[in-house]
Amino acid sequence: MEIVRSVWPDLLDDLSDDDLERIYGYPQALDGPWVQANFTSSADGASTLEGRSEGLSGPADKRIFFLGRLLADVVLAGAGTVRAENYRGVRTSPQRRARRARLGLAEVPPIAVVTGSARLDPAAPLFTDTTVPPIVITTEHAPAERRAALADAGAEILLAGVETIDLRSALAQLAGRGLKRINCEGGPHLFGELVAEDLVDQLCLTVAPLLAGGGADRIAIGRMASGARAMDLASVLVEDGFAMLRYRRRG
C-alpha cells in the first residue's frame, strides 16, 4: 500500500486528475467488498449545517466527492441521507464515461440505498432522474407492497437481513454483482453501523474551516464499536482552509 505523506498547502488545483486517481484509487485485484466512506465535518465536529452537509462543502471538497463517485463501482447511502439531500442518479458526461472506461469500470455507478423499512418514494429523483436503476437494500420484514412499488419504479431489490439490515450480507451481495469498490456517502447512522461492524477500509474526511456549535450530529452515530479501529493517515490535501484527510485501515 502506497502512503502519501506529503501535504500540499493550497495546491490542490495543481494536482492533475491522474495525481488524484493515484492518491485516491482503490486497491487492485480486490477479492471482496472494499468500503470507502466520504464525509465532511466542521472543525468542531458537526456533520451538517441546518440538517444538510452542503453548507460544509467547498469547491475542493466537491472535487474529491465527485472523484469518490468516479472511482467506485457503487455509491452507498442511507435512506435518511437520500431523502435529506434529494438524491438523484449519478451524473455523467462523455469525459467521465471515458475515464471510467479507461479504469475498467461501468459507465455509470448505481446508487445503493440502505433502508430496513423500504420507506422510499418511488416518484423521487432517485428513481425518475437516473441513468441506471438504483439498488434498494432492505429486509425481509419490510412490507411487500413497498418493495413491489420500488421494484415497479425500476429499482433492484436486495434483501439483506430479516428484521434489521445485515451489512455484511449486503456488501457481500454487492460484491457478488461485481460492485466491490463501494463509496459510502452517509449518513451518520449507516457509517456508525459500518464502523461497529468493522467494515470501513478507508475514510475520506474533509474538515471545513467553520465552527457550527452544538446540536449537530457527528459523522458516526449509533451503537458503539467493540473497540477503536486503528487507521493510518494516508494523505493530506489543503486548500482554502479545507483539510482533506484520508485514513486507511492499518495493516
Salt bridges, closest charged atoms under 4 A:
GLU2 OE2 - ARG22 NH1 2.96
ASP17 OD1 - ARG63 NH2 3.57
ASP17 OD2 - ARG99 NH1 3.63
GLU21 OE2 - ARG99 NH2 2.72
GLU21 OE2 - ARG102 NH2 2.96
GLU54 OE2 - LYS62 NZ 3.21
ASP73 OD2 - ARG181 NH1 3.13
GLU85 OE1 - ARG52 NH2 3.40
ASP129 OD2 - ARG88 NH1 3.67
ASP129 OD1 - ARG91 NH2 3.32
GLU156 OE2 - ARG177 NE 2.56
GLU185 OE2 - ARG69 NE 2.72
GLU193 OE1 - ARG223 NE 2.94
GLU197 OE1 - ARG168 NE 3.62
GLU197 OE2 - ARG223 NH2 2.31
ASP198 OD1 - ARG229 NE 3.22
ASP198 OD1 - ARG249 NH1 3.10
ASP201 OD1 - ARG249 NE 3.13
ASP232 OD1 - ARG250 NE 3.09
